[in-house]
Amino acid sequence: MAPQRLQLVLTARQETLTKSTTSALQTSSRRDWPELDLLLLKALEDSQSLSPGGWTYASRPARAEGHSFFQYPAMMVPAMQGELIDAVTRLGLDIRNIYDPFVGSGIVMTEAMRRGLNFCGQDINPLAIAICMAKSRSFDTVRLREQVDLTLLRLRHKPRSPEAWTFPNLAKWFSPTVVGELAAIRAAIRLCDSPDSRTFMWIALAETVRLTSNSRTTTFKLHARPAAEIARRALSPLILFRQVAEANLDRLIGLRRVLEAGSFLVEDRYRHDTVLSVGDSVVAGPHQGHMHDLLITSPPYGDNLSTVPYGQHSYLPLQWVDTDDLLGSLDRSFLRTTQELDRRSLGGRNHATAIASANGLLGSSEAYQVTMRRLSALPPDRSRRVAAFLRDLATSIPPILSSLKANSYMFWTVGNRRVGGELIPTDQVLADILEANNAVILGKIPRPIPMHRKRMALKNSLTLTMSSETVVVARTQG
């Protein structure tokens, strides 16, 4: 199938840019932003056309060099995020600080580090921030190798009575043998005297928990396997933890080599900033004195409970990981139920008043108005759920934009899912929200989702309601 072409929204002055024009744009102290917009769009179109499959990246190697510490749901494609960064930096702009307010497992962060850039990321999910920390805190792989070996040695001589560890419904999600081995791993990690090494090993434990729980791996939701299947399983967390830790160490060594080649390490530390924060982007962004030059992000494609339940997927690992050791003292009420974290995410709360508040925020968006009219024929919970998500997305835009410098480019990857058979045009609603907040919409990049590469659970309903995503390209105004 021929690659889909870039859909340009900007129509003025679409003539071919000459080399002399490009040079003038790169050296001018007073930039001609419409010309730069066109240059960026052409670079994106060329990049998309030259990539086999039109940015599906189906023929490229799988994620490597720090992108695969934990199987996080619906991860972005690293190569695409890297090309987005490169397309902007080639304009000759002084791009130093990249921002991702929905950071997930840190795909954009890792691509920013590979290019020697500062990065700021936020996520409401503590596990997402913990994964990012494991990828970016330290690159002293020699010491890490020693600490991993020491931890594995302790596990070969594990204590007869490791520390007790329990939480609600523990016996539902883990067999007694698995509980004993996971408790031993947890105790061994806590004995490690290197905070950086503990950070790395907590994420290896998180992936081990995911693999050894009684929850099905064919869905991101927590669904227990049938009793007969559970009885047949003979997984050893001790063996899997060793395998995961070794594989993640190899990935970190690979990332270290890339950073060393770019002279981006100083005494085994990334020489630039990586600011990470657990927080709700609807409330505020983690500015911490930073103003950012470029935004690359992918918010949820709908409310988590009915699309990708990131919180449910993270619930069991977060029960075992010592988040206080990783992130300081956190209010662990987000683990009150298996769905609590998803309820706190975009569109997860206040459904009763969602339509009224969304109408106030999105009344000027024709795409939103048409969508709500079409949903009005469906059961009321459908329209309330969609309105709650779009309301929260709209609420998050002002604080996000307030952390960007004037004339900063933005790439928002979103998905247009179906609800009750009706297509929700999230890309256009987002464009309307951005325009209402004085951003300039430059274009949209449609991208098919190759399901064998995107980390989507086989039985997750989103795979049936959405087969493509769109990158909305925009710019803040000066």
C-alpha positions in Angstrom: 0.0 0.0 0.0 1.3 3.4 -0.9 2.2 5.6 2.0 -0.4 8.2 3.1 0.6 11.7 2.2 0.9 14.6 4.7 -2.5 16.4 4.8 -1.5 20.1 4.8 -3.8 22.6 6.5 -1.7 25.6 5.8 -2.3 26.6 2.1 -0.7 30.0 1.7 2.7 30.2 -0.1 3.2 26.5 -0.7 5.8 27.1 -3.4 9.0 25.0 -3.3 11.6 26.5 -0.9 15.0 27.1 -2.6 18.3 26.5 -0.9 18.9 30.2 -0.7 15.6 30.7 1.1 16.4 27.9 3.5 19.8 29.4 4.2 18.3 32.8 4.8 15.7 31.3 7.2 18.4 29.6 9.2 20.6 32.7 9.6 18.0 35.4 10.0 17.7 36.9 13.4 14.1 37.8 12.7 12.5 34.6 11.5 9.8 34.4 8.9 7.6 31.9 10.7 5.2 31.1 7.8 8.2 30.2 5.7 9.6 28.0 8.5 6.2 26.4 8.8 6.2 25.4 5.2 9.8 24.2 5.4 8.9 22.0 8.4 5.8 20.6 6.7 7.8 19.8 3.5 10.5 18.0 5.6 7.8 15.9 7.3 6.2 15.1 4.0 9.6 14.0 2.6 10.4 12.0 5.7 7.0 10.2 5.5 7.3 9.5 1.8 10.9 8.1 2.1 9.9 5.8 5.0 8.7 2.4 3.9 5.0 2.1 4.6 4.6 5.8 5.3 5.8 5.9 8.9 4.5 2.5 9.9 8.2 1.5 10.3 7.1 -2.1 9.8 10.5 -3.1 8.3 12.6 -1.5 11.0 14.1 -3.3 14.0 12.0 -3.4 17.2 12.6 -1.0 20.1 16.1 -1.1 21.5 18.6 1.0 23.4 16.5 1.8 26.4 13.0 1.7 24.9 11.9 -1.7 26.3 12.5 -1.9 30.0 8.9 -2.7 30.7 6.0 -3.6 28.4 4.1 -0.4 28.7 0.8 -0.2 26.8 0.5 1.6 23.4 4.1 2.9 23.3 4.9 5.4 20.6 7.3 4.5 17.8 10.8 5.7 18.7 11.9 6.2 15.1 9.0 8.5 14.3 9.6 10.6 17.5 13.2 10.9 16.5 12.4 12.1 13.0 10.0 14.7 14.4 12.8 16.1 16.6 15.2 16.1 13.7 12.8 17.8 11.4 12.6 20.8 13.8 16.3 21.0 14.7 17.2 21.1 11.0 15.4 24.4 10.7 18.3 26.0 12.5 16.3 26.9 15.6 17.9 26.9 19.0 16.1 23.7 20.2 17.3 22.7 23.7 14.4 21.8 25.8 11.7 19.2 24.9 8.5 18.7 26.8 6.2 15.7 27.1 3.3 16.2 29.5 2.1 12.6 29.0 5.5 11.0 29.1 4.5 7.3 29.5 7.5 5.0 29.4 9.8 7.8 28.0 10.0 7.2 24.3 10.3 10.9 23.6 12.7 11.3 26.5 15.1 8.7 25.2 15.1 10.1 21.7 15.8 13.6 23.2 18.7 12.2 25.2 20.1 10.5 22.1 20.3 14.0 20.6 21.8 15.6 23.7 18.8 17.7 24.5 17.2 18.7 27.8 13.9 17.0 28.6 11.0 17.6 30.9 8.2 15.0 31.4 5.2 14.4 33.5 2.7 11.6 33.9 -0.1 10.8 36.4 1.1 7.2 36.5 3.9 6.7 39.1 5.1 3.6 37.2 5.6 5.6 34.0 7.9 8.1 35.9 9.7 5.2 37.6 10.4 3.6 34.2 11.8 6.9 32.9 14.0 7.3 36.0 15.5 3.8 35.4 16.4 4.8 31.9 18.0 8.1 32.7 19.3 8.3 36.2 22.7 6.6 35.9 24.8 5.0 33.2 27.5 3.5 35.4 26.9 0.1 33.9 30.0 -1.4 35.5 28.7 -0.7 39.0 25.2 -1.7 38.0 26.5 -5.0 36.7 28.2 -5.6 40.1 25.0 -4.7 42.0 22.8 -6.9 39.8 25.2 -9.8 40.3 25.2 -9.2 44.1 21.4 -9.1 44.2 21.2 -12.3 42.2 23.7 -13.9 44.5 21.6 -13.0 47.5 18.6 -14.6 45.8 20.5 -17.8 45.3 20.8 -17.9 49.1 17.4 -16.3 49.7 16.3 -16.0 53.3 14.0 -18.7 54.5 11.4 -16.2 55.8 11.6 -13.1 53.5 9.8 -10.0 54.6 6.1 -10.4 54.6 4.3 -8.5 51.9 0.6 -8.3 51.3 -2.1 -6.2 49.7 -5.8 -6.7 49.0 -6.6 -9.8 46.9 -2.9 -10.9 46.8 -4.0 -14.6 46.6 -6.2 -13.9 43.6 -3.4 -12.5 41.5 -0.4 -14.6 42.6 0.2 -18.2 43.6 1.8 -18.9 46.9 5.1 -20.0 45.3 5.2 -16.8 43.2 4.4 -14.7 46.2 7.4 -16.2 48.1 9.8 -15.6 45.3 8.6 -12.0 44.5 8.9 -11.2 48.3 12.5 -12.6 48.2 13.4 -10.4 45.2 11.8 -7.3 46.8 13.8 -7.9 50.0 17.1 -8.4 48.0 16.6 -5.2 46.1 16.0 -3.3 49.4 19.4 -4.5 50.6 21.2 -2.9 47.7 23.1 0.2 48.9 23.1 2.0 45.6 19.9 4.1 44.9 20.6 4.1 41.2 20.9 0.3 41.1 17.7 -0.1 43.1 15.9 2.2 40.6 17.0 -0.1 37.8 16.0 -3.3 39.6 12.6 -2.1 40.7 11.6 -1.8 37.1 13.0 -5.3 36.4 10.8 -6.5 39.3 7.8 -4.6 37.8 8.2 -6.5 34.6 8.6 -9.8 36.5 5.4 -9.1 38.4 3.6 -8.5 35.1 4.8 -11.8 33.7 4.1 -14.0 36.7 0.7 -12.7 37.9 -2.5 -14.6 37.3 -3.8 -11.7 35.1 -4.1 -12.4 31.4 -1.5 -10.9 29.2 -3.9 -10.8 26.2 -5.5 -7.6 27.7 -4.3 -4.6 29.6 -7.2 -4.9 31.9 -6.9 -7.0 35.0 -8.7 -10.2 34.2 -7.8 -13.4 36.1 -6.9 -16.5 34.1 -9.1 -19.5 34.4 -8.3 -21.6 37.5 -7.2 -24.6 35.4 -4.8 -22.5 33.5 -3.4 -21.0 36.7 -2.9 -24.4 38.1 -0.8 -25.4 35.0 1.5 -22.4 35.1 5.0 -23.1 36.5 6.7 -19.7 36.2 9.6 -18.8 38.5 9.9 -15.1 39.3 13.6 -15.8 40.3 14.4 -17.0 36.9 12.4 -14.3 35.1 13.9 -11.5 37.2 17.4 -12.6 36.2 16.4 -12.7 32.5 14.7 -9.3 32.6 17.5 -7.6 34.6 20.1 -9.0 32.2 18.1 -7.9 29.1 17.5 -4.5 30.5 21.2 -4.1 31.4 22.1 -4.9 27.8 19.7 -2.3 26.6 21.1 0.3 29.0 24.6 -0.5 27.8 23.4 0.0 24.2 22.0 3.4 25.2 25.2 4.3 27.0 27.2 3.6 23.8 25.0 6.0 21.9 25.3 8.7 24.5 29.1 8.2 24.7 29.4 8.6 21.0 27.6 12.0 21.2 29.7 13.1 24.2 26.5 13.3 26.2 27.8 11.6 29.4 29.9 13.1 32.3 31.0 10.7 35.0 28.4 8.2 34.0 25.6 10.8 34.1 23.6 12.3 31.3 25.1 15.8 31.0 21.9 17.6 30.3 18.6 17.9 32.3 15.9 15.3 32.6 13.2 16.7 34.8 10.5 14.1 35.7 7.3 14.6 37.7 4.3 12.6 38.9 1.4 14.9 38.3 -1.9 15.6 36.5 -1.5 17.7 33.4 -5.0 19.0 33.8 -3.9 20.8 36.9 -0.4 22.1 36.0 2.8 21.2 34.2 6.2 20.7 35.9 7.7 24.0 34.8 10.3 24.2 37.6 11.7 27.3 36.0 11.9 25.7 32.6 10.4 27.1 29.4 10.4 24.6 26.6 11.3 24.9 22.9 9.4 21.9 21.5 6.5 19.7 22.6 6.1 16.1 21.4 3.5 14.1 23.2 0.7 11.5 22.9 -2.2 11.9 25.4 -4.6 9.0 26.0 -6.9 8.3 23.0 -9.9 8.3 25.3 -10.8 7.7 28.9 -8.5 4.9 30.3 -11.4 2.8 31.5 -12.8 2.3 28.0 -9.6 2.6 25.9 -6.2 1.7 27.2 -6.3 1.1 31.0 -2.8 2.2 31.9 -3.7 2.2 35.6 -5.0 -1.3 35.7 -2.0 -2.5 33.8 0.3 -0.8 36.4 -1.7 -1.8 39.5 0.0 -5.1 40.3 3.6 -3.9 39.6 3.0 -0.8 41.7 1.9 -3.0 44.6 5.4 -4.7 44.7 7.6 -1.8 43.7 8.8 0.5 46.6 7.6 3.8 45.1 8.8 5.7 48.2 12.4 4.5 47.4 12.0 5.6 43.8 9.9 8.8 44.0 9.8 9.9 47.6 6.7 9.7 49.8 3.7 9.4 47.6 0.0 9.3 48.6 -0.7 5.7 47.8 -4.5 6.3 47.6 -4.0 5.8 43.8 -3.8 2.1 44.6 -7.1 2.1 46.6 -8.7 0.0 43.9 -7.6 -1.5 40.6 -9.4 1.3 38.7 -8.5 4.3 40.9 -5.5 5.5 38.8 -7.6 5.3 35.6 -10.4 7.3 37.3 -7.9 10.1 38.0 -6.7 10.2 34.4 -8.3 12.2 31.5 -12.0 11.6 31.3 -12.2 9.3 34.4 -14.2 11.5 36.7 -17.2 13.8 37.1 -19.2 12.2 34.3 -22.5 13.6 35.7 -21.5 17.2 34.9 -19.2 16.4 31.9 -21.5 17.5 29.1 -22.4 20.9 30.6 -18.7 21.7 31.4 -17.5 20.4 28.0 -20.1 22.5 26.2 -18.7 25.6 28.0 -15.1 24.7 27.0 -15.7 23.4 23.5 -18.8 25.2 22.3 -16.8 26.9 19.5 -15.6 23.5 18.1 -17.8 22.4 15.3 -16.2 18.9 15.4 -17.2 18.6 19.0 -20.8 19.8 18.4 -21.3 17.4 15.5 -19.9 14.6 17.6 -22.2 15.2 20.5 -25.3 15.4 18.2 -24.4 12.0 16.7 -23.8 10.4 20.2 -27.1 11.7 21.5 -28.9 8.8 19.9 -26.8 6.3 21.9 -27.1 5.4 25.6 -26.3 8.5 27.7 -23.1 7.0 29.3 -21.4 7.1 25.8 -21.8 10.9 25.3 -20.9 11.6 29.0 -17.8 9.5 28.7 -16.6 11.2 25.5 -17.5 14.7 26.9 -15.5 14.0 30.1 -12.4 13.0 28.1 -12.6 16.0 25.8 -13.4 18.4 28.7 -10.2 17.2 30.5 -8.1 17.3 27.3 -9.3 20.9 26.8 -8.5 21.8 30.4 -5.0 20.5 30.1 -4.1 22.7 27.1 -3.6 26.1 28.8 -1.2 24.9 31.5 0.7 22.9 28.8 1.0 25.8 26.4 2.0 28.1 29.3 5.3 26.2 29.6 6.2 26.7 25.9 8.2 29.6 24.5 6.7 31.8 21.8 6.8 30.1 18.4 7.4 26.6 19.7 6.4 23.7 17.5 4.2 21.0 18.8 3.4 17.4 17.7 0.3 15.8 19.3 -0.2 12.1 18.4 -3.9 11.2 18.9 -6.2 8.5 17.9 -9.7 8.8 16.5 -11.5 5.9 18.2 -15.1 4.7 17.7 -17.7 4.8 20.5 -20.9 3.0 19.8 -19.9 2.8 16.1 -19.5 6.6 15.9 -16.0 8.0 15.0 -14.7 10.5 17.5 -12.7 13.1 15.6 -10.2 13.8 18.4 -7.6 15.2 16.1 -10.0 17.9 14.8 -11.3 18.7 18.3 -7.7 19.0 19.5 -6.9 21.3 16.6 -10.0 23.4 17.6 -8.9 23.6 21.2 -5.3 24.6 20.2 -6.6 27.3 17.9 -8.9 28.6 20.6 -5.8 29.0 22.7 -4.0 31.1 20.0 -1.9 28.3 18.5 -1.4 28.0 14.8 -2.5 24.7 13.2 0.0 23.7 10.5 -1.2 20.2 9.4 -2.0 16.6 10.2 -0.1 13.5 9.6 -2.2 10.3 9.3 -0.3 7.2 10.3 -1.6 3.6 10.1 -1.0 1.6 13.2 0.7 -1.8 12.5 -0.8 -3.9 15.3 2.2 -6.3 15.3 4.5 -3.4 16.2 2.3 -1.2 18.4 2.0 -2.6 21.9 -1.7 -3.2 22.0 -3.2 -6.2 23.8 -4.8 -8.7 21.5 -8.1 -8.6 23.2 -8.2 -4.9 24.0 -11.2 -3.3 22.4 -9.2 -0.4 21.1 -7.7 -2.6 18.4 -11.2 -3.1 17.0 -12.2 0.6 17.2 -9.1 2.3 15.9 -6.5 1.3 13.2 -4.8 4.7 12.7 -3.5 7.7 14.6 -2.9 11.3 13.6 -0.1 13.7 14.4 -1.4 17.2 14.8 1.3 19.7 13.9 1.0 23.1 15.5 2.9 26.2 16.7 2.5 28.6 19.6 2.3 32.2 18.5 4.9 34.8 19.3 
